[in-house]
Amino acid sequence: MPRYFFNVRRDGVLIPDHEGDELPDVDAARELGVETVRDMLRLPHVYGEMREWQKDEFVITDEEGATVLVLPFLGGSDED
């Protein structure tokens, strides 16, 4: 199963995800990203207030390091 990496871009700086997640495809990676942002909205006591991270985005890459999806946190929370 392919591995996808959920790097975070904050203020123009890319924070790498060195572990990644094994997922069947890009659609599953997108779904995990959206679920993560929803959790962030539900759990401000864990992740901090939205204003602190709302402009961040996931830069999801594959095992080769190629970007397969960019998912803005604020926009990602509204998508199904």
Stockholm file with secondary structure:
# STOCKHOLM 1.0

chainA/1-80         MPRYFFNVRRDGVLIPDHEGDELPDVDAARELGVETVRDMLRLPHVYGEMREWQKDEFVITDEEGATVLVLPFLGGSDED
#=GR chainA/1-80 SS CCEEEEEEEETTEEECCSSCEECSSHHHHHHHHHHHHHHHHHCHHHHCCHHHHTTCEEEEECTTSCEEEEEEHHHHTTCC
#=GC SS_cons        CCEEEEEEEETTEEECCSSCEECSSHHHHHHHHHHHHHHHHHCHHHHCCHHHHTTCEEEEECTTSCEEEEEEHHHHTTCC
//
